[in-house]
């Protein structure tokens, strides 16, 4: 009797787990809003690719576009040009772009930056701590941080003209478009 009850309980737990896990697999991560939106962006201090340190505090008072990427990520390659255009086009509008490389080797990351002719600063999140702090699901993901240091918008997947404009409107009103 005890064995039958135990097996029934184990079966019920297994079914509940499968239902919950299965439901999670049906959710599109792009449709799940970031719990960070409206709250202060996580602070980070990372080694810059090419030397130095990348700190979010260095951009206090500016709008910041934070892009998480990896060299092996094909959509990251596609969006690199868009992010570089934003970096160059908005530099005088108090908006900066920073990249955070994750799940990569140093040489691969540097090669990616060179090949894509990226000029904006990039840091290495070798342990993934910054990605965890931001709640990154995968690469690419991009966060738009306003001049007060709050996360204003998040894009899961590659950015494109429309998603960049939507994010920039939230951190640089009157400048995007």
N, C-alpha and C positions, 0 to 999 in steps of 0.2 A: 504494500500500500504506500509506504513512504517513498519507495523508488518510483512508483507511478506518479505520485504528486510531484516529486522532484523533476522527473522527465517532462511532465506537463508544464511546470513552471519554467524550465529551461527552454522548452519549445516556444512558450509565450514570449519570453524575453528575446529569443532569436527572431521571431516574427516581428516584434516591435522594432528591433534594431534594423531589420531589412526594410521595413516600411519607412522609418525615419531616414535611413541612408539613401534609399531609393528616391524619396522626395527631394532630398538635397541635390541629387544628380540631375533633377529636372529643372533646377533653378539656373537661369542665365546669370553669371556673375556680374554682367553689365547692368542688370536690372536691380541689383541689390545696392541700395544707397550706402555710401560710406558713413559710418558712425562718427567720423572725424569732421564732417562738414559742419561748419559753424563753431568749431572749437580750435584752440591753438594748435598749430602744427607741431608735431614732435621735433624736438631739438636733435641735431646730429652734428657730429664732427668726424669726418672721414678723410683718409689719405687721398689727396688728389692724384689722378692719373697724370703723370708727368712731374709730380713733386708739389709739395705744399699741403695745405689742409683746407678742406671744404667744410664750412660751418654755416648753418642756416642763419645764425645770428649776424653774420657779415652782411646780410641783405635786409636788415631791419629797416622798416619804412618803405620798402619796395614791394611790388608785386613779384612773386616768384613762381615760376613754372618748374616743378620738380618731376623729372621723367625717370622712371626705373626701366632699365634696359639690359640686354645681354648681346654679345656679338653673334651668337648662334641663332638669334631670334630674327627671322625674316621680316615680320612686320616692323621690328625695331629699325631695320635698315630703311624700310620705306618711309617711316616717319622722321628719320634723322634729318632729312632735307627740309621738312616742314618746320621742325624745331629750330634748325639753324636759321631759317628765314625769320622766324619769330624773334630769335635772339638778336639778329642784326637789325630788324625793323623796329623793335621796341626798346632797344638799348637807351635811347634818348627819351623814352616815355615812362621811365622809372619801373621797368619790368625786366627781370633777368630770367634766363633759362639755366637750370643746372641739371646735369644728368647724374644718376646713381647707377653704377654698373653692379650687377649681382650675378652669382652663379657662373663665374667666368674666370679665366686665367688672365694674369696681367698682360702678357704678350698679345693675347687675342683682343683684349679690350683696347689696347693701344693701337693695334692694327686697324680695328674698326674705326676709331677716331680719325686716324690718318686717312684711310680710304674714303670715309664720308666727309672729310674736310670740316670736321666739327671744331668750332672755335670756343664754344661756351664751356665753362668749367665742368669737370666730371670727377666724381669720387668713386672709390671702390668700397662696396659693402661686402667684404669677404666673408664675414660671419653671418650676414643676413639680419643683423639686429635692427638696422634702420628700416629694412623692408617689413619686418615684423611690427615695429612701432607704428608704421603707416598702414598696416593691415593689407599689405600687397598680396594679391591672390596669384599673380603670375606676371610675366612681362609680355608686352609693355603695359605700364600703368602710369598715368600722369595726374599730378595734383596741382591745383591752382591755389596759391596762398596769397591772400590780400596783404595790403601794406600794414595792417594791424597784426599780421602773423597768424591769422585764422585760415583754416582750410575752407575755401569758398566753393570748390568744384572738384570733381574727380572724373577721369575718363579711364575706363577699363578697355584695353585693346589699343590699337594704333590710333593716334590722333590724325585728323585730317582737317581741311580748311574749316568746315562747319563746327567741329568740336573745339577747335582752337579758338574760334571767334566766340563761341558760347562761354568758354572758360575765361577768356580775356575780358569779356564784358563784365564779368563778376569781380575782376581784380584791377581792371583799368577802365572804368566806365568812361565812355566818350572817346576812347582811343581805339577800340576794336571795331573792325568792320572792313 
